[in-house]
Structures are given as C-alpha cells and as structure tokens.
Amino acid sequence: MSVILSFCVALFLSILVHILVWVSINSQFIAGVTEKKALYIAVAISIPLSLIAFFSSKASYEFFDNSAWGARFFGFSTSYLVFPIMTWILLSEPTFTTKNVVCFVLAILIVIAQIKL
C-alpha cells in the first residue's frame, strides 16, 4: 500500500471512530433524544465502533512505522479535530473560541510532527 493511501486509510478510520464515539457518548445531550434512546444508540454502536477502532489502531500503527506512540498521538489529534466540529454542529456550542483554536492548531502540529520527524 502506498504511503498516501496508508495515511488516508488511517485518517478515515480514526475520524470515523471519533465521530462514532462522539455520538455514543454525547447523543444524550441532543435536543429530542431521550436518555433511553441515547443508551440504545450507545449499545448499538459499541461493537461496530470497537471493530473500527481495532482496524484504525492497526492502520495508524503501521503508517507510523510500528509506533504505538505515533498511533496514539495521531488518534488524540484526530479526536481534537472531530470533537469541536461535532459539538458545534449537533449541540450548537461555540467552537471557535481562542482556547479551542489554539488546541486545534496544536493538534494539527502534533500530526505533522509525527509524520515529519
């Protein structure tokens, strides 16, 4: 697999994992979603989420030359890219505060450091 394709697979799976994690734990806060319904959503997502997370970790680990640290920082950074967007869209919470923008930039820098260094 080419390096670019390997990166795209790792990125896609990692983003998908963090979207599903966000939905499974934060759907309870969305207007119109009852606690019972949110719990059903979390349970329904749990097994597919675990499988996607498994393959996401594998893809990230391989992309970062068999580095668990590289995969970990990559996962952290992609989570920080997904969370503000999902929270802004689905909960209407402010995303572009100074603190969030600084953390967003740092998350991008962490990914770049893992790839380039």
N, C-alpha and C positions, 0 to 999 in steps of 0.2 A: 504494500500500500504506500502511495506517495506521502510525503511529509504533509503536504497541504490537505490531502484527503483525510489523513490521520488526525490532523488538528481539527478539521471540520466535524468529523465524527465525534471526537471528544467534546468539542464545544456544544454541538447539537444535543448530545445526550446529557451533558451537565446542565444546560439550560432547561431541558425537559424535566430533569429531576427536580430542579429548584422551583419550577412552575408547579409541579405536582405536590411538592412539599408545601408550598405556599397555600395552595388550595386546600390541602388536607388539614392544615392547622389553623388557617385564617378564614375559611368559609363560614365559620360560626359567627363572624363579625359582619358579614354582608347582610344588608337590609333584606328582609324577606326570607332569609334562610333560618329555619328553626334549629335549635340545638340538636334535636333528634335527627333532622335531615343532614346537618353538618357531620354528625357522628357516622351516619350511613356513608356519606361521601368519603370520610377518612378511612373507614373499613374497606370500602370498595377499591380505593386507590392503593391501599397498603401493599398488596402482593405485586401488582404491576410496577409500582414505584420501587420496591426492593429489587426487582429484576433489572429495571432500567438503571438503578444506582449501581448495581453489580457490574453491568457492562460499561457504564460511564467511568467507573473507577479503573476498570481494566484498560479502556481506551486511553484514559489520561495517563495512567502508569506507563503504558507502552510508549505514548507520544513523548513523555519526559524521560526517555531512556531508562526505564525501570526505576524511577524515583518516586517513592511514596510521598516524599515532601513536595515534589513538583506537582503531583496529582492533588495533594491536599490544598496547596495554595491556589491552584487552578480552580478547584471546587469552591473554595472560600470566595475567590474573586468573582466567579460567575454568580454565586448566590447574591453577592452585593450588587450585581448588575440587575438581577431579576427582581429582587425584593422591592426596591423603590418603585419600579415600573408597575408591578402588580398592585402594590399598595395604593399608588396614585390612581390607577385605572379603576380598581374594584372597591376601594374604601374612601376614595376622594381625599386622602391625606396629602398634605404638602410634601412634594418630593424635592424640589429644587431649593432647599434651604442651604445656607453656607456649609453647615456641617455635613449634609448629605452629598453635596457636590465635591467637597474635599475627599470624603471617603470613596466616592465613585472614582475620582481621579487616582487615588491610591490603589484601588482595586485593579484598575487598568495597568498601572505601573507594576504591580505585583505580577500580573500575567506576562507583561513584557520582560520583566527581569527573569522569570522562569524560562522564557523562550530564548532570550538572547544571551544570558550569562551562563 
